[in-house]
C-alpha cells in the first residue's frame, strides 16, 4: 500500500476527490413538502378508513359519474344484459305456465282452438330474443304478443318502464361524464412560475392566466389561498390552514374579462401573509399558494373551475412577465410561445414590511438599476466604437496594400520620367 501511495502525487489525489465531491448532487437539508394541489389542478389527497360506504349508494347517479370509464362501461353493459336475461326468464315462465312449450300444441298453434301468449316462443333462446325486441323496440315480426294472457301484458308494461329507466340513467351518466366541467378547464392555462416584482411602488405577487379557446368564460373570477402548516397559541397544530388573500383588480367586482391572457396581481400589504417574507426567507418558507379560477362556460352554461398552485421554489423574486399581446394589421395577436417567459427587473430584496418602513430602499434600488443600465449602455457604445475603429483600420490596411507603387524610368538621354504601373 505504501508503494502504491507513492506512485500518485498527493496533490493530484486531493484535486480528484474535490472534483468528485463537486459532481455529486447536493442533498436538500429540508425534505420537500407534498403539494396540496398539483400543477394540473388535481387534489393530492387520499381518503382512508371510510367506514360508512353505504353513503355512496344513496347518491348512485353521482357515484356512477365519478367512476372511471372502464367501470362505467362495464356497468352500462351489465345493466342491459341483466335486464334482458331477467325478463327473458319471466317470458319463459309465462310461456311455460300457459303451455306454449308443450310439443303437442305445436301442430294446433295455428287453429282457432289454441292461442299462445307469445307466438314463436318455444325455448329460452327465443324468449331472450323476444325480451330484447320488447326492450329496445325492434320488432322483427316473427314473435308477437297476443291478448290471451293478461299476465304477459303486465310483464310487457313492466319491462317497458324498466327499460326506459335504465336508458335514462345510463345515457344521462354517459352524457355527464363527457360534459364534465373539468374538461373545459383543460384549455385554461396558468404560468409555470409566479413572480414577485414592484408594481406602482408596491411589491406584488403576480402570475399569468390565459384561455386557449375562443369561447369565453363568463363571470370569471380568481381567488388565491395560502396553505401552510400553523400552530395556534393553544398549541393546536393545523396541517392545512387556508388563508384567503385579496386580488388587485381595477374593476370593483372580482370578475375578470378573460378575452386575452392576463397578469393577476396581488399587492403584498399588511393583509397579505407574504408581508414579512423577504427574498432570502422565501426559499425557507413552507407555504403553497393555490390559485382558483371559476366561471361559466359560454357554450354549455356549466360552471367550471381550474386550479393550480405555486410553492416557494416556483416563485421568482425580481422578475416580470414579458408582453405577449401585439397588434398586427388591426388584429391583436397573442404569442403563446412566450406565455411563461420572464425578465429580470430591479426589485428590493427586503420584505414588504421593511419597504413600508423605509421607502428609501426602493429609491436606492431604482437608482442602482438605472446606474447599472447606463453603465451597460456605455459599455455597449464603447464596444461598438472600438469595433467600428477596428473595422476602419482594417479597411485602410487593405486599401493601402492595394495601392500600386510609383516606378521611375531613366531614358538614354538622361531625362527621367515617372510612370505608374
C-alpha positions as a Markdown table, in Angstrom:
| # | Residue | x | y | z |
|---|---|---|---|---|
| 1 | Unk | 0.0 | 0.0 | 0.0 |
| 2 | Unk | 2.9 | 2.4 | 0.8 |
| 3 | Unk | 4.5 | 1.7 | -2.6 |
| 4 | Unk | 1.2 | 2.4 | -4.5 |
| 5 | Unk | 0.6 | 5.5 | -2.4 |
| 6 | Unk | 4.0 | 6.9 | -3.6 |
| 7 | Unk | 3.1 | 6.4 | -7.3 |
| 8 | Unk | 0.3 | 9.1 | -7.4 |
| 9 | Unk | 1.2 | 12.5 | -6.0 |
| 10 | Unk | -0.9 | 13.6 | -3.0 |
| 11 | Unk | -1.9 | 16.9 | -4.7 |
| 12 | Unk | -3.5 | 15.0 | -7.6 |
| 13 | Unk | -5.5 | 12.8 | -5.2 |
| 14 | Unk | -6.8 | 15.8 | -3.3 |
| 15 | Unk | -7.8 | 17.5 | -6.6 |
| 16 | Unk | -9.6 | 14.4 | -7.8 |
| 17 | Unk | -11.5 | 14.0 | -4.5 |
| 18 | Unk | -12.6 | 17.6 | -4.7 |
| 19 | Unk | -13.7 | 17.2 | -8.3 |
| 20 | Unk | -15.8 | 14.1 | -7.4 |
| 21 | Unk | -17.4 | 16.0 | -4.5 |
| 22 | Unk | -18.4 | 18.8 | -6.8 |
| 23 | Unk | -20.0 | 16.4 | -9.2 |
| 24 | Unk | -22.2 | 14.8 | -6.6 |
| 25 | Unk | -25.7 | 16.3 | -6.3 |
| 26 | Unk | -26.4 | 18.3 | -3.3 |
| 27 | Unk | -28.9 | 16.8 | -0.9 |
| 28 | Unk | -31.6 | 19.1 | 0.4 |
| 29 | Unk | -31.4 | 19.7 | 4.1 |
| 30 | Unk | -35.1 | 20.3 | 4.3 |
| 31 | Unk | -37.4 | 17.5 | 3.0 |
| 32 | Unk | -39.6 | 18.6 | 0.2 |
| 33 | Unk | -43.2 | 19.2 | 1.3 |
| 34 | Unk | -46.0 | 17.4 | -0.5 |
| 35 | Unk | -48.2 | 19.6 | -2.7 |
| 36 | Unk | -51.8 | 20.0 | -1.7 |
| 37 | Unk | -52.8 | 20.9 | -5.3 |
| 38 | Unk | -50.8 | 19.6 | -8.2 |
| 39 | Unk | -49.9 | 21.8 | -11.2 |
| 40 | Unk | -52.7 | 20.3 | -13.3 |
| 41 | Unk | -55.3 | 21.1 | -10.6 |
| 42 | Unk | -55.7 | 17.6 | -9.1 |
| 43 | Unk | -56.0 | 17.4 | -5.3 |
| 44 | Unk | -53.2 | 15.5 | -3.7 |
| 45 | Unk | -55.5 | 13.9 | -1.0 |
| 46 | Unk | -56.2 | 10.3 | -0.1 |
| 47 | Unk | -59.3 | 9.3 | 1.8 |
| 48 | Unk | -58.7 | 6.3 | 4.1 |
| 49 | Unk | -60.6 | 4.3 | 6.6 |
| 50 | Unk | -64.1 | 5.3 | 5.4 |
| 51 | Unk | -66.5 | 3.1 | 7.3 |
| 52 | Unk | -69.8 | 4.3 | 6.0 |
| 53 | Unk | -69.5 | 3.1 | 2.4 |
| 54 | Unk | -73.3 | 3.0 | 2.0 |
| 55 | Unk | -73.5 | 6.8 | 1.7 |
| 56 | Unk | -72.1 | 6.5 | -1.8 |
| 57 | Unk | -75.1 | 4.3 | -2.8 |
| 58 | Unk | -77.5 | 6.9 | -1.6 |
| 59 | Unk | -76.4 | 9.1 | -4.4 |
| 60 | Unk | -76.0 | 6.5 | -7.0 |
| 61 | Unk | -76.0 | 8.9 | -10.0 |
| 62 | Unk | -73.1 | 10.9 | -8.7 |
| 63 | Unk | -71.3 | 7.7 | -7.9 |
| 64 | Unk | -71.7 | 6.5 | -11.4 |
| 65 | Unk | -70.5 | 9.7 | -12.9 |
| 66 | Unk | -67.4 | 9.7 | -10.6 |
| 67 | Unk | -66.4 | 6.2 | -11.6 |
| 68 | Unk | -63.7 | 5.5 | -14.2 |
| 69 | Unk | -64.7 | 5.0 | -17.8 |
| 70 | Unk | -63.9 | 1.2 | -17.7 |
| 71 | Unk | -66.1 | 0.7 | -14.7 |
| 72 | Unk | -68.9 | 2.8 | -16.2 |
| 73 | Unk | -68.9 | 0.9 | -19.5 |
| 74 | Unk | -69.0 | -2.4 | -17.6 |
| 75 | Unk | -72.0 | -1.3 | -15.5 |
| 76 | Unk | -73.6 | 0.1 | -18.7 |
| 77 | Unk | -73.3 | -3.3 | -20.5 |
| 78 | Unk | -74.2 | -5.4 | -17.5 |
| 79 | Unk | -77.3 | -3.4 | -16.7 |
| 80 | Unk | -78.8 | -4.1 | -20.1 |
| 81 | Unk | -77.7 | -7.7 | -20.2 |
| 82 | Unk | -79.1 | -8.4 | -16.7 |
| 83 | Unk | -82.5 | -6.8 | -17.6 |
| 84 | Unk | -82.8 | -8.7 | -20.8 |
| 85 | Unk | -82.0 | -12.0 | -19.0 |
| 86 | Unk | -84.3 | -11.2 | -16.2 |
| 87 | Unk | -87.3 | -10.5 | -18.4 |
| 88 | Unk | -86.4 | -13.4 | -20.7 |
| 89 | Unk | -86.8 | -15.7 | -17.7 |
| 90 | Unk | -90.1 | -14.1 | -17.0 |
| 91 | Unk | -91.3 | -14.6 | -20.6 |
| 92 | Unk | -90.2 | -18.2 | -20.5 |
| 93 | Unk | -92.1 | -18.8 | -17.3 |
| 94 | Unk | -95.2 | -17.2 | -18.7 |
| 95 | Unk | -95.0 | -19.4 | -21.8 |
| 96 | Unk | -94.3 | -22.5 | -19.8 |
| 97 | Unk | -97.2 | -21.8 | -17.4 |
| 98 | Unk | -99.6 | -21.3 | -20.3 |
| 99 | Unk | -98.4 | -24.5 | -22.0 |
| 100 | Unk | -96.7 | -22.9 | -25.0 |
| 101 | Unk | -93.7 | -25.2 | -24.5 |
| 102 | Unk | -95.8 | -28.4 | -24.9 |
| 103 | Unk | -94.8 | -30.1 | -28.2 |
| 104 | Unk | -98.4 | -31.4 | -28.7 |
| 105 | Unk | -99.7 | -27.8 | -29.1 |
| 106 | Unk | -97.2 | -27.2 | -31.9 |
| 107 | Unk | -99.5 | -28.7 | -34.6 |
| 108 | Unk | -102.5 | -26.9 | -33.3 |
| 109 | Unk | -101.0 | -23.5 | -32.7 |
| 110 | Unk | -102.5 | -22.1 | -35.9 |
| 111 | Unk | -106.0 | -23.3 | -35.2 |
| 112 | Unk | -108.6 | -21.2 | -33.6 |
| 113 | Unk | -108.7 | -23.5 | -30.5 |
| 114 | Unk | -105.2 | -22.7 | -29.3 |
| 115 | Unk | -103.7 | -19.2 | -28.9 |
| 116 | Unk | -100.3 | -18.8 | -27.2 |
| 117 | Unk | -99.3 | -15.9 | -25.1 |
| 118 | Unk | -96.4 | -15.0 | -27.4 |
| 119 | Unk | -96.1 | -16.6 | -30.8 |
| 120 | Unk | -92.9 | -18.5 | -31.7 |
| 121 | Unk | -91.6 | -18.7 | -28.2 |
| 122 | Unk | -90.6 | -22.4 | -27.8 |
| 123 | Unk | -87.4 | -22.1 | -25.8 |
| 124 | Unk | -85.3 | -19.9 | -23.5 |
| 125 | Unk | -83.4 | -18.6 | -26.5 |
| 126 | Unk | -86.5 | -17.4 | -28.3 |
| 127 | Unk | -87.7 | -15.9 | -25.0 |
| 128 | Unk | -84.4 | -14.0 | -24.7 |
| 129 | Unk | -84.7 | -12.7 | -28.3 |
| 130 | Unk | -88.3 | -11.6 | -27.6 |
| 131 | Unk | -87.1 | -9.8 | -24.4 |
| 132 | Unk | -84.5 | -7.8 | -26.5 |
| 133 | Unk | -87.2 | -6.9 | -29.1 |
| 134 | Unk | -89.5 | -5.6 | -26.4 |
| 135 | Unk | -87.0 | -3.5 | -24.5 |
| 136 | Unk | -85.2 | -1.9 | -27.5 |
| 137 | Unk | -88.5 | -1.8 | -29.6 |
| 138 | Unk | -87.1 | -3.6 | -32.6 |
| 139 | Unk | -89.9 | -5.9 | -33.5 |
| 140 | Unk | -88.8 | -8.2 | -36.3 |
| 141 | Unk | -92.3 | -9.6 | -36.8 |
| 142 | Unk | -91.7 | -13.3 | -36.1 |
| 143 | Unk | -92.6 | -13.1 | -32.4 |
| 144 | Unk | -95.6 | -11.0 | -31.1 |
| 145 | Unk | -97.9 | -10.6 | -28.2 |
| 146 | Unk | -101.5 | -11.9 | -28.1 |
| 147 | Unk | -104.5 | -11.0 | -25.9 |
| 148 | Unk | -104.7 | -14.4 | -24.5 |
| 149 | Unk | -102.6 | -13.8 | -21.3 |
| 150 | Unk | -103.2 | -10.8 | -19.0 |
| 151 | Unk | -100.0 | -11.7 | -17.1 |
| 152 | Unk | -98.0 | -11.3 | -20.3 |
| 153 | Unk | -99.4 | -7.8 | -20.9 |
| 154 | Unk | -98.4 | -6.9 | -17.4 |
| 155 | Unk | -94.8 | -8.2 | -18.0 |
| 156 | Unk | -94.7 | -6.2 | -21.2 |
| 157 | Unk | -95.7 | -2.9 | -19.4 |
| 158 | Unk | -93.2 | -3.6 | -16.6 |
| 159 | Unk | -90.3 | -4.3 | -19.0 |
| 160 | Unk | -91.0 | -1.1 | -21.0 |
| 161 | Unk | -90.9 | 1.0 | -17.8 |
| 162 | Unk | -87.8 | -0.6 | -16.5 |
| 163 | Unk | -86.1 | -0.3 | -19.9 |
| 164 | Unk | -86.9 | 3.5 | -20.1 |
| 165 | Unk | -85.5 | 4.0 | -16.6 |
| 166 | Unk | -82.2 | 2.2 | -17.4 |
| 167 | Unk | -81.9 | 4.1 | -20.7 |
| 168 | Unk | -82.4 | 7.5 | -18.9 |
| 169 | Unk | -80.0 | 6.7 | -16.1 |
| 170 | Unk | -77.2 | 5.2 | -18.2 |
| 171 | Unk | -77.4 | 7.7 | -21.1 |
| 172 | Unk | -77.5 | 10.6 | -18.6 |
| 173 | Unk | -74.5 | 9.2 | -16.9 |
| 174 | Unk | -72.6 | 8.9 | -20.1 |
| 175 | Unk | -73.5 | 12.5 | -21.1 |
| 176 | Unk | -72.5 | 13.9 | -17.8 |
| 177 | Unk | -69.1 | 12.1 | -18.0 |
| 178 | Unk | -68.4 | 13.5 | -21.4 |
| 179 | Unk | -69.6 | 17.0 | -20.5 |
| 180 | Unk | -67.9 | 17.4 | -17.1 |
| 181 | Unk | -66.9 | 20.8 | -16.0 |
| 182 | Unk | -63.2 | 20.0 | -15.5 |
| 183 | Unk | -62.9 | 19.1 | -19.2 |
| 184 | Unk | -63.3 | 22.8 | -20.1 |
| 185 | Unk | -60.6 | 23.6 | -17.6 |
| 186 | Unk | -58.0 | 21.7 | -19.7 |
| 187 | Unk | -57.8 | 24.8 | -22.0 |
| 188 | Unk | -57.4 | 27.2 | -19.1 |
| 189 | Unk | -53.6 | 27.6 | -18.6 |
| 190 | Unk | -51.5 | 29.2 | -15.9 |
| 191 | Unk | -47.9 | 30.3 | -16.0 |
| 192 | Unk | -45.5 | 27.6 | -14.7 |
| 193 | Unk | -43.9 | 30.1 | -12.3 |
| 194 | Unk | -45.0 | 33.1 | -10.4 |
| 195 | Unk | -43.1 | 36.3 | -9.9 |
| 196 | Unk | -42.6 | 39.0 | -7.2 |
| 197 | Unk | -41.8 | 42.4 | -8.5 |
| 198 | Unk | -42.5 | 46.1 | -7.9 |
| 199 | Unk | -45.7 | 47.5 | -9.5 |
| 200 | Unk | -46.9 | 51.0 | -8.7 |
| 201 | Unk | -44.4 | 51.3 | -5.9 |
| 202 | Unk | -45.6 | 48.1 | -4.1 |
| 203 | Unk | -44.2 | 44.6 | -4.0 |
| 204 | Unk | -46.7 | 42.4 | -5.8 |
| 205 | Unk | -47.2 | 38.7 | -6.3 |
| 206 | Unk | -48.1 | 38.0 | -10.0 |
| 207 | Unk | -48.9 | 35.1 | -12.3 |
| 208 | Unk | -50.4 | 34.8 | -15.7 |
| 209 | Unk | -53.6 | 33.1 | -16.8 |
| 210 | Unk | -55.0 | 32.5 | -20.3 |
| 211 | Unk | -57.7 | 30.7 | -22.2 |
| 212 | Unk | -56.8 | 28.8 | -25.4 |
| 213 | Unk | -60.4 | 28.6 | -26.7 |
| 214 | Unk | -62.3 | 31.4 | -28.5 |
| 215 | Unk | -65.4 | 30.7 | -26.5 |
| 216 | Unk | -65.2 | 32.8 | -23.4 |
| 217 | Unk | -65.6 | 32.1 | -19.7 |
| 218 | Unk | -68.5 | 34.2 | -18.4 |
| 219 | Unk | -68.2 | 35.9 | -15.0 |
| 220 | Unk | -64.7 | 34.5 | -14.5 |
| 221 | Unk | -63.3 | 35.2 | -11.0 |
| 222 | Unk | -59.9 | 34.4 | -9.5 |
| 223 | Unk | -59.2 | 33.5 | -5.8 |
| 224 | Unk | -55.9 | 33.0 | -4.2 |
| 225 | Unk | -55.4 | 31.0 | -1.0 |
| 226 | Unk | -52.2 | 30.4 | 1.1 |
| 227 | Unk | -52.0 | 26.9 | 2.5 |
| 228 | Unk | -49.5 | 26.4 | 5.3 |
| 229 | Unk | -48.9 | 24.4 | 8.5 |
| 230 | Unk | -49.6 | 26.6 | 11.5 |
| 231 | Unk | -49.7 | 26.3 | 15.3 |
| 232 | Unk | -52.2 | 28.1 | 17.4 |
| 233 | Unk | -51.3 | 29.9 | 20.6 |
| 234 | Unk | -53.0 | 27.0 | 22.4 |
| 235 | Unk | -50.7 | 24.5 | 20.8 |
| 236 | Unk | -53.1 | 23.1 | 18.3 |
| 237 | Unk | -51.3 | 22.1 | 15.0 |
| 238 | Unk | -53.3 | 22.8 | 11.9 |
| 239 | Unk | -51.6 | 20.9 | 9.0 |
| 240 | Unk | -53.7 | 22.6 | 6.2 |
| 241 | Unk | -54.5 | 26.2 | 7.3 |
| 242 | Unk | -56.2 | 28.1 | 4.4 |
| 243 | Unk | -56.0 | 31.9 | 4.3 |
| 244 | Unk | -57.6 | 33.9 | 1.6 |
| 245 | Unk | -55.6 | 36.8 | 0.1 |
| 246 | Unk | -57.1 | 39.6 | -1.9 |
| 247 | Unk | -56.5 | 40.1 | -5.7 |
| 248 | Unk | -55.8 | 43.5 | -7.1 |
| 249 | Unk | -58.5 | 44.3 | -9.7 |
| 250 | Unk | -59.2 | 47.7 | -11.1 |
| 251 | Unk | -62.8 | 46.8 | -11.5 |
| 252 | Unk | -65.0 | 47.0 | -8.4 |
| 253 | Unk | -66.2 | 43.4 | -8.8 |
| 254 | Unk | -63.9 | 40.4 | -8.7 |
| 255 | Unk | -64.8 | 39.3 | -12.2 |
| 256 | Unk | -62.2 | 39.4 | -15.0 |
| 257 | Unk | -62.7 | 39.7 | -18.7 |
| 258 | Unk | -60.6 | 36.7 | -19.9 |
| 259 | Unk | -60.5 | 37.5 | -23.6 |
| 260 | Unk | -56.7 | 37.5 | -23.7 |
| 261 | Unk | -54.1 | 36.3 | -21.2 |
| 262 | Unk | -54.0 | 38.5 | -18.1 |
| 263 | Unk | -51.5 | 39.0 | -15.3 |
| 264 | Unk | -53.2 | 38.6 | -12.0 |
| 265 | Unk | -51.7 | 40.7 | -9.3 |
| 266 | Unk | -51.8 | 40.5 | -5.5 |
| 267 | Unk | -50.4 | 43.5 | -3.6 |
| 268 | Unk | -48.3 | 42.4 | -0.7 |
| 269 | Unk | -49.6 | 44.7 | 2.1 |
| 270 | Unk | -50.4 | 44.3 | 5.7 |
| 271 | Unk | -53.3 | 42.0 | 5.0 |
| 272 | Unk | -51.1 | 39.6 | 3.0 |
| 273 | Unk | -49.4 | 36.5 | 4.5 |
| 274 | Unk | -46.3 | 37.4 | 2.4 |
| 275 | Unk | -45.9 | 40.7 | 4.2 |
| 276 | Unk | -43.0 | 39.7 | 6.4 |
| 277 | Unk | -41.2 | 37.4 | 3.8 |
| 278 | Unk | -38.0 | 38.7 | 2.1 |
| 279 | Unk | -36.2 | 37.2 | -0.9 |
| 280 | Unk | -33.8 | 35.3 | 1.4 |
| 281 | Unk | -36.6 | 33.9 | 3.5 |
| 282 | Unk | -38.8 | 32.8 | 0.6 |
| 283 | Unk | -36.8 | 29.6 | -0.1 |
| 284 | Unk | -37.1 | 28.6 | 3.6 |
| 285 | Unk | -40.9 | 29.1 | 3.7 |
| 286 | Unk | -43.1 | 26.1 | 3.9 |
| 287 | Unk | -46.1 | 27.5 | 2.1 |
| 288 | Unk | -48.2 | 26.9 | -1.0 |
| 289 | Unk | -50.3 | 29.4 | -2.9 |
| 290 | Unk | -53.4 | 27.9 | -4.5 |
| 291 | Unk | -55.0 | 29.8 | -7.4 |
| 292 | Unk | -58.6 | 29.0 | -8.3 |
| 293 | Unk | -60.3 | 30.3 | -11.5 |
| 294 | Unk | -64.1 | 29.9 | -11.6 |
| 295 | Unk | -66.6 | 30.8 | -14.3 |
| 296 | Unk | -69.5 | 29.7 | -16.5 |
| 297 | Unk | -68.8 | 28.1 | -19.9 |
| 298 | Unk | -70.3 | 30.3 | -22.6 |
| 299 | Unk | -71.4 | 27.4 | -24.9 |
| 300 | Unk | -72.8 | 24.9 | -22.3 |
| 301 | Unk | -73.7 | 27.1 | -19.4 |
| 302 | Unk | -71.9 | 24.7 | -17.0 |
| 303 | Unk | -69.8 | 26.2 | -14.2 |
| 304 | Unk | -66.1 | 25.2 | -14.5 |
| 305 | Unk | -63.2 | 25.5 | -12.2 |
| 306 | Unk | -59.4 | 25.5 | -12.9 |
| 307 | Unk | -56.8 | 25.2 | -10.2 |
| 308 | Unk | -53.1 | 25.3 | -9.8 |
| 309 | Unk | -50.5 | 26.0 | -7.1 |
| 310 | Unk | -47.2 | 27.7 | -6.6 |
| 311 | Unk | -44.6 | 26.6 | -4.0 |
| 312 | Unk | -41.7 | 28.7 | -2.8 |
| 313 | Unk | -39.3 | 27.1 | -5.4 |
| 314 | Unk | -41.6 | 28.3 | -8.2 |
| 315 | Unk | -41.8 | 31.9 | -7.2 |
| 316 | Unk | -39.1 | 34.1 | -8.9 |
| 317 | Unk | -38.1 | 37.3 | -7.0 |
| 318 | Unk | -37.3 | 40.3 | -9.1 |
| 319 | Unk | -38.8 | 39.1 | -12.4 |
| 320 | Unk | -41.6 | 40.3 | -14.6 |
| 321 | Unk | -43.6 | 38.6 | -17.4 |
| 322 | Unk | -42.8 | 39.7 | -20.9 |
| 323 | Unk | -45.6 | 41.1 | -23.0 |
| 324 | Unk | -47.2 | 38.7 | -25.4 |
| 325 | Unk | -50.1 | 40.6 | -26.9 |
| 326 | Unk | -49.2 | 42.7 | -30.0 |
| 327 | Unk | -51.3 | 44.5 | -32.6 |
| 328 | Unk | -50.7 | 43.2 | -36.2 |
| 329 | Unk | -52.7 | 44.6 | -39.1 |
| 330 | Unk | -55.6 | 45.7 | -37.0 |
| 331 | Unk | -55.8 | 42.4 | -35.1 |
| 332 | Unk | -54.5 | 41.7 | -31.6 |
| 333 | Unk | -52.2 | 38.6 | -31.7 |
| 334 | Unk | -51.2 | 36.5 | -28.7 |
| 335 | Unk | -47.9 | 34.7 | -28.8 |
| 336 | Unk | -48.3 | 31.7 | -26.5 |
| 337 | Unk | -44.7 | 30.6 | -27.0 |
| 338 | Unk | -43.7 | 33.4 | -24.6 |
| 339 | Unk | -46.6 | 32.7 | -22.1 |
| 340 | Unk | -44.3 | 31.9 | -19.2 |
| 341 | Unk | -41.2 | 33.9 | -20.1 |
| 342 | Unk | -39.9 | 36.4 | -17.6 |
| 343 | Unk | -37.1 | 39.0 | -17.4 |
| 344 | Unk | -35.2 | 40.3 | -14.5 |
| 345 | Unk | -36.1 | 43.7 | -13.2 |
| 346 | Unk | -35.0 | 45.9 | -10.3 |
| 347 | Unk | -36.7 | 44.9 | -7.1 |
| 348 | Unk | -35.6 | 45.3 | -3.4 |
| 349 | Unk | -34.7 | 42.1 | -1.7 |
| 350 | Unk | -36.3 | 43.1 | 1.6 |
| 351 | Unk | -39.8 | 42.3 | 2.8 |
| 352 | Unk | -42.8 | 44.4 | 2.1 |
| 353 | Unk | -42.8 | 45.5 | 5.8 |
| 354 | Unk | -39.3 | 46.8 | 5.6 |
| 355 | Unk | -40.1 | 48.5 | 2.4 |
| 356 | Unk | -43.1 | 50.3 | 4.0 |
| 357 | Unk | -40.9 | 51.3 | 7.0 |
| 358 | Unk | -38.0 | 52.5 | 4.8 |
| 359 | Unk | -39.3 | 53.8 | 1.4 |
| 360 | Unk | -35.8 | 55.0 | 0.5 |
| 361 | Unk | -34.9 | 51.3 | -0.1 |
| 362 | Unk | -37.0 | 51.3 | -3.3 |
| 363 | Unk | -35.5 | 54.6 | -4.5 |
| 364 | Unk | -31.9 | 53.3 | -3.9 |
| 365 | Unk | -32.7 | 50.1 | -5.7 |
| 366 | Unk | -34.1 | 52.0 | -8.7 |
| 367 | Unk | -31.1 | 54.3 | -8.8 |
| 368 | Unk | -28.7 | 51.4 | -8.7 |
| 369 | Unk | -30.6 | 49.7 | -11.5 |
| 370 | Unk | -30.6 | 53.0 | -13.5 |
| 371 | Unk | -26.8 | 53.3 | -13.0 |
| 372 | Unk | -26.2 | 49.7 | -14.0 |
| 373 | Unk | -28.3 | 50.2 | -17.0 |
| 374 | Unk | -26.4 | 53.3 | -18.0 |
| 375 | Unk | -23.1 | 51.6 | -17.5 |
| 376 | Unk | -24.2 | 48.7 | -19.6 |
| 377 | Unk | -25.2 | 51.2 | -22.3 |
| 378 | Unk | -21.8 | 52.9 | -22.1 |
| 379 | Unk | -20.0 | 49.6 | -22.4 |
| 380 | Unk | -22.1 | 48.7 | -25.4 |
| 381 | Unk | -21.4 | 52.0 | -27.0 |
| 382 | Unk | -17.7 | 51.8 | -26.3 |
| 383 | Unk | -17.6 | 48.3 | -27.7 |
| 384 | Unk | -19.4 | 49.5 | -30.8 |
| 385 | Unk | -16.9 | 52.3 | -31.2 |
| 386 | Unk | -13.9 | 50.1 | -30.8 |
| 387 | Unk | -15.4 | 47.6 | -33.3 |
| 388 | Unk | -16.0 | 50.4 | -35.8 |
| 389 | Unk | -12.5 | 51.8 | -35.3 |
| 390 | Unk | -11.0 | 48.3 | -35.8 |
| 391 | Unk | -13.1 | 47.8 | -38.9 |
| 392 | Unk | -11.9 | 51.2 | -40.3 |
| 393 | Unk | -8.3 | 50.4 | -39.6 |
| 394 | Unk | -8.5 | 47.1 | -41.2 |
| 395 | Unk | -10.2 | 48.6 | -44.3 |
| 396 | Unk | -7.4 | 51.2 | -44.5 |
| 397 | Unk | -4.7 | 48.5 | -44.3 |
| 398 | Unk | -6.4 | 46.5 | -47.1 |
| 399 | Unk | -6.7 | 49.6 | -49.2 |
| 400 | Unk | -3.0 | 50.5 | -48.7 |
| 401 | Unk | -2.0 | 47.1 | -49.7 |
| 402 | Unk | -3.8 | 47.5 | -53.0 |
| 403 | Unk | -2.1 | 50.9 | -53.9 |
| 404 | Unk | 0.5 | 50.4 | -56.8 |
| 405 | Unk | 3.9 | 52.0 | -56.1 |
| 406 | Unk | 5.4 | 54.6 | -58.4 |
| 407 | Unk | 8.4 | 53.4 | -60.7 |
| 408 | Unk | 10.9 | 55.8 | -62.3 |
| 409 | Unk | 12.3 | 55.1 | -65.8 |
| 410 | Unk | 15.6 | 56.6 | -67.0 |
| 411 | Unk | 15.9 | 57.3 | -70.7 |
| 412 | Unk | 19.2 | 57.1 | -72.6 |
| 413 | Unk | 19.2 | 60.9 | -72.9 |
| 414 | Unk | 19.3 | 61.1 | -69.1 |
| 415 | Unk | 15.9 | 62.6 | -68.6 |
| 416 | Unk | 13.8 | 61.0 | -66.0 |
| 417 | Unk | 10.1 | 60.1 | -66.5 |
| 418 | Unk | 7.8 | 58.8 | -63.7 |
| 419 | Unk | 5.1 | 56.5 | -64.6 |
| 420 | Unk | 2.8 | 54.3 | -62.7 |
| 421 | Unk | 2.4 | 50.7 | -63.4 |
